[in-house]
């Protein structure tokens, strides 16, 4: 008697091999047999000819705070994800000294567009160091979780305010290396850096101030411990495309031997062909032997801008970020105050290039109704006002409840995105699930890969897409015994219908503590999601189990 048997499945084993019909048996947390199964199961599932594959892996999430109030990291498991990586972009919830908790919350809020009030209400900080945080994480996880340590947090812990002022001394570098080594041995899965984010004051994050000696020393710890990865978010939006950063990290990966992943490479219309130049430079270092990879997301970078909730782009300004921390009534008053508007407009104009395609999606007032479907930039030209002033005027007339839409701009050329996704140096990632929750739904890229690039466009075969989300990531990231359907491997599984699988529509749900909400997508075509041998999700409903582990 097996603990679980799945019958009548179309098995896609994650290796890229052709699909075949068969059964799969699970004993405890591991696969006991694939293909032909002798004996019955304590639980039997009829797949009905649907695809049975390894569970999908999401290598770029920011569920660090959400796991404090939602141990299932919803809705990511619903999209077939059985293992996720968080702690990206140099921000994590440990190590954090008690005196720096407010600072840590503001850093996380600035980088990931999460309100400080939410983090203050939900992050218990029942820890200071990484070992205690890892112990906290191990308690009752739905999916498997790999947690990176943010370099900015290590720097802040060792150097305090000086972490955003200068290079570290030799003694401070040693202390950081000791912290990282302790974190890895306690269960952390690597370290993350960013050069694409700012704090609430518009200042570079602590990791920006590290010199090469510090970065190399930390990478050597990763290599020596033979555990985990180094995630780096370069600023590819610069006119130099961030190529000096690619060169630095290619050289550091080559010298240290540490696995480095760059996130994200995006198709940007204002920098035509830039992604090709970046990818060529990444390949240059790979050809020299550097263990260097790049990440790209599957979907276009579409988002909703609603000034009652905030804005990923405008949050790059400390003036706008400060306004988003105020209540909606206080915010509305500020946006109408002639004196306050001067700084807001000036900062908005500095950042407007990424918002120029913004369209008025939905209004609340009769005065604004005729604006629906029109570009803010066109309305501004018509009124003889700046883009930012017009954006504010429209929103104020609606009590800030106007919904603006940014779509079809970044990462929207499907042919270019497909070329990126299929490149041997590129991994499927950069989705940002768990972050920017008031702007877009980050979970769903796994389903969208099948929906758009397998079924609609035919850029990938079914088997190739499954491999890209499973063994290609598990092998390179060192997730032992995952990513393949074979006897003895851990039973992370997903059953889905290849003819209907889709990411679902983006909807707003009020399920965040403190009467707050977020954008999510509910998938179509996912039947079962099984983590370490236990059914976690069945037809969109979560079972009362917590089978996940710290990877």
N, C-alpha and C positions, 0 to 999 in steps of 0.2 A: 504494500500500500504506500503510494507516494503522497506527500503532503498536498501537492497540486499537480493536475494534469490539464494541459490545454490541447484540445483535439481539433482536427479539421482546420488547420492553419496553413496559410501561405507563408512559408518561412523565408525570411530575408535575414541572413545570419550576421550581417555587419561587416563581412570581409570583402564585399563586392561581388561575391559569387552569385550565380543565377538563383532566383527564387525557386522553391520546390514545395510540394504539399507534404505535410506531415504533422506529427504531434510533438509535444515537449513536456517533460516531466521535471518537477522540482522536488527536491528533498531538503527541507529546512530552508536555508538561504541560498542554496546552490542548485544549478541545473544538473539533473541526474541523467537525462537522456534527451536526445534530439533526433527527430525523424521517425523512428519506430519506437513505441513505448509499450513495454510489457507491464501488465498490472494496472490497477485502478488508482484513482487519487482520492484522498479524503475530500478534496474539493475538485470538481471537474468543470471546466469551462469549454463550451463549444465556440470556437472562433468563427464558425460559419463561413470559412473561406477567406476571411480577412487576413491582412498582413500581421505576422508576429515578428517583431524585431527586438534587438537590444534597446533598452531605455535610452532616450536621447540625453545629450550632455549640453549644458549651457555654460560656457566658460567666462561670460562677462555679465554678472548681475551685481546688484547693490542691496541685497536683502538683509544686510547687517541689522538695521533697526527693526525691520518688519518681523524678523524672527523673535523679537522680544515680545510681540503680541500675537503673532500668527506663526506657529511652528511648522505649518505646511507650506509657507512661502507661496500662498495662492496668488495668481492662478497658474503659476508655472508648471506644477505637476500635471495639471489638466491637459497641457499641450504636449504630453509625452515625455517630459523631462524628469529623469530619475536622479540626476546628479547636477549640481550647480556650483559655480565658483563665485564667491563674493570677496569684498575687501579690495576691489579694484580702484584704480585712479588715486593711489597714495592715501586713501582714507579708510580707516577701520575703527572699530570701537574699543580697541586696546592696542598697545598699552596707553593708559590715561591716568595721570595722577589725580587725586581727589580735587586738588585745587584747579585743575585744568578741564574739568568736566564741561563747564559752560563753553569754554573755548573749543573743545572737541565737537560739541553740538553745533556750534556756529560754523566750524569748518565743514562738517558733514552736510549741514543744511545748505551752505553755499555751493558746494561741489555737486550735490545731488538734488538740489531744488526741493528740500523738505523743510517744512516750517519748524522753527525752533521749539514752538509750543508742543508740537507733536512729539518731538524727540525727548523733550523734558518730561513729558507725561508717560512715555512708554519705555525708555531705556533705563533700566534699574541701576546700572553701573554697580552691580554686586561683585565687582572685580576691580583690579587696578592693572595687574600684569596680564600678559597673554595666557599663561597657563590656567589662571582662574577663569578667564573668558572662554577658553576651550572647554573647560569642565562644564561651564554653563551651557554651551552650545550642544554638548553631547546629550543633554537631557531631553529626550522626546522629540526627535526630528522626523518630519514626514519624508522629505527627500534626502538624499545624501548631500553633504555640504563640504566643500573645500574652502577654507578661509585664509585669504592672504593678509599679511600685515602691512598696513600703510606706512611707507617710508616717512611721510609727513608726521605721523603719530610717533614713530620711533624718535625722530629728530626733536619733536616738541617735548617728549618725555625726558630726553637726555639734556637738551639745551635750553628749554624754556623759551622765553621771548627771543633770545639770541638765534633761535632756529630760523627766524625770518629776517636775519640781519647779516649773517656772515658764514664763512666756511667753518667747518668744525676743526678743533685741535686734534692732535694724534690721540690724546687720551679720550676725547669724546667719540672719535671713530671707533676706538676699541670698545667703549661702553655700548655703542650701537650694535656692533658686531656680536657682543655677548648677549644683548637682548634678542637679536634675531636668532642666534643659535638656540637660546632657551625656548623661543617661540616655536621654532621648527621641531624641536624635540618634544614639545608639549602638544603638537598636533597642527600647528599652522602650516600652510601649504606654499609659502613663498612670500614675496615682497612685491609691492606695487609702487609705481612712480607716476607723476603726471607733470606735463608742461603745457597743459591746455585748460587749466582752471585757476580761479582766483578766490581769495577769501572774501568775507563780507565787507571788507574795506577796499576791495579792488586790488589787493596786493597779492603777489605771487605766493604760492603755498611754500611751506618749509623746504620741500625737496628741491625746489628751484635753486636754493642757495648752497647746495652740496657741490663740492668740487669732484674732480675725477678720482682722486685718491679714495674719497669716501664711497663713491659708487662702486668702484672696483673692489674695495674691501668687503662690502656687503654681498656683491655677487660671488666672491670667492667663498663666502660662508655657505651660500646656496649650493655651490659646486662641491664643497668639502662634505657637507651633510648629505649630499646626493638625494635631496628631497625638494620637490616643488619647482616653481617657475618664477620668473621675473616678468611682471606686466608693466608696460610703459605706455603712457598716453602722450605721444608727441603732439606738438601743435602743427598739424598738417595744413591749417588754414592760413598760414603765413605765406607771403609771396615767395619765400625760399622753399616752401612746401615742407619745412621741417627737416630738410635733407641733412643739415649738420647734426641733428639729433639722431637720425638714422645711422649716420656714420659713426657717431660716438658709441651708440649702443651695439652696433655691429662689431666694432672693435673691442668693446668690453665683453661681449658674448664670446668672441674668438679668444681673447686673452684668459678669461676666467673659466670658460667651459660651461657656464650657466645657461640654461634654456631661457631665451628672451622672446616675448611676444609683444608686438606693437599694435595698439588699438586706438582708433580705427583708421583704416584707409577708406575714404568715401569718394564717390563720384561727385565733384563739385563743379557746377556750370560756370562759376565765376573764375575758376582755375582750370580751364579746359585741358584735358589730357594730363593733369597733374598726377592722377592716380597711377598712370603708366610710368611716369618718371620715378615716383616713390617706389613702386614695385620693382623697377629695374635696379634701384639702389639696394633694396632688400636682397634681391637675387644676387647682386654683386658680392655681398658679404657671405651669403650662403655658399656661393661658388668657392669662396676662400676657406670654407669650413666652419663658419660661425653657426651655432645652433640658434638661428634667428628666424622668426615667423611673423606673419602679420595677421590681423583679424579684420573682417568686414562683416557688416550686418546684411541681412537678407532683404529687408523692407526699405522703402523710401523713408527718409527722415521727415515724415509728416507730423504735425502737431497742432493742437488747439491752443490758442492764446485767449485767456479769460482773465481779466485783471482782478477779479475777485479771488483768483487762485494763484496767479503769478505768471512768470514767463522765464523760460530757460535762458533766452537770449538777454532780456533786460536785466536778469539777475547777475549778469557779469558786471553790472554797475553797483557800487555800494549804495548809491542814492536810491536806486530802484529797489535793491534788495531790502533796504531798511523799510521802504514803504510796504513791501509784501509781508513784513513781520507785524504790521499794524492791523487792527481790526478793519473790516470792510468799511464801516462808517468813518473811521479815522482816515483811511486811505482815500475815500471819496472826498473828504474835506481837503485833504492835502492836494489832490489832483485839481481842485478848484481854486486853491489859494494862489494868487498871482505870483507871490514871492517864491513859494515852493516849486511852482511850475518851471521857473527859470532853470534851475539845476536839473530837474527831471527831463526837460526838453533837450538841454545841452547834452546830457548823458545818452538819451535815447537816440539823438542824431548821430552820435559817435558809433552806436551799435546797429544802426538801422539797416545796414547792407544785407544782413541775414533775414530781415523781416520785410523787405521790399515786395515780395510776392504775396504778402498777407491779404486775405480776402475777408470781407464781412460775411460771416456764415449765418448767424442768427441774431436778431435784435429783439428788444423788449418794448421799446417805445414806438408810438405811431410816427414820431418825427424821424426815426431812423429806418423805418420799414423799407423805404425805397432804396436804401443803400445795400440791401442784401444781394450778394453775388458780385459786388463791385470791389475792386482793389482799393486799399487805403491810399496807396500812392496816387492813384488817379483822382480820388476825392480831394486829396491834399492839393494837387495841382489846380483843380477846379476852384477850390476855395482860396488859393493863394497863401496857404499856410504850410508849415513844415510837416513832415510825415508824422513825427512824434506828437506834435500839437493836435493834429487831426485825429490820430489814434485815441488820444486822451479825451478829446471833445466827444467823439462818438460813444466811447465807453461811459463817460459821465452822464450823457443823456439817457443812458440805460441803467443808471445806478450801478455801473461797472459790470453789468451782467451780459454785455455783448459777447458773443462767441466769434472770434476771428479764426480763420483756418490758414495754415501754411502747408501747402501740399504741392507735390510735383516739382520740387526745387532741388533739394539735396538727395543724392543717391537714387535718382528717379529714372535714369536711363537703363532700362532693363537689360539691354544687350551688353553694356559696359559692366553692369553689376554681375551678370552671368559670367563674363570673362574673368572678373576678379575672383568670383567664387570657385571657379574651376582651376585657378592657378595653383601649382603645387606648393607655393610658399604661403598660401592663404588658408586660414581656418575660419569656419563659421563662428562668429562671436559678435561682440560689441553691441548686443541688444539693449543693455541697460535696464533689464527688468528690475523692478523694485525702486528705481530712481525716477525723478521727474514725473511723479505720479499724477500731478495736476495738469500735465502737458500732453502726455501720450501714454499708450499702453505698451510697455516694453516687452512683455511676454507674448509669444505667438510666432516668432521667427521660424521655429521648427516646423510648424504647420504650413507657414507661408512658403517655405522652400518646396514642399510637395505641391501645394496649390498653384504656385506661379511657375516655378522652374522645372518641375517634372510634368505635371498634368497639362498646363496651359502652353508653355513654351517648348518643352522637350529638351531643355539644355542638359538635364541630368536624367539618367535612367532611375527607376525606383531604387535599384540596388546601390547606385552611386550616391544618391541622396542619403540613404540610410547610413552608408559607410561614413559620409562626411559628418554626420551627427553622432556617430558612435565610436567605432574602432579607430578612426583617424584621429579623434581627440583623445580617447582613452590611452592609446599607445604613446602618443607624443607627450601627453601630460602626466604619464606614469600612474594612471588609475588602474591599479593591478586587478586582474581577473574581471574586468568589466569591458563592455563594448562589443562582445562577440557572443553568439549563441553556440555554446559548446559544453559538453559534459565537464563538470568541475568548476565552471565559471559562476560568478555570483548572478543570481536571478533578478536582474533589473530588466524588465520587459515592458513592451507596449504593444497593444493590439489596436490596429486602426484600419479604416476603409480607405484605400488609395484613390477610390473614385470620388470621394466626398471630403476628404480631409482638408480643412481650411482653418484660418485663424479666427474667424468670426468677426462680427462688427464691433467697433469700439463703442463702449457704453460707459456712462458715469455711474458709480455705485457709492453709496454713503455707508461704507463699512470700515472706515478708519477711526480709531479711538479719538475722542474729543469732538464728536459730531463733524468729522471731516470726511472727505471722500477721495476718489481716485478714478482714473480711466483704466479699464481692463477690457480684455477680449475673452469671450467664452468660445472654445474651439468647437469645430464640427468634425465628426468622423473619428474621434478617439473613443474607443470602447473600454479598454482597461489599461491601467498603469500599475505596474507591479514593482515594488522596491524590496530588494533582498528577500524575495520569495513571498511577500505579502501584498495583497491587493490594496493599494492606497486610494485609487480613484476608479470608480465603476460608473460609466455613463454620466460623468460629470459630478458625481457625488463622492464625498470623502468618507472612507471607512474610519472607524474609531481605532486606528492603529498608528503607531509611530515607528516605522521600521528603519528610518534613515540613520546614517552613520556619518561621523566626521571622517572625511577622506584623508 
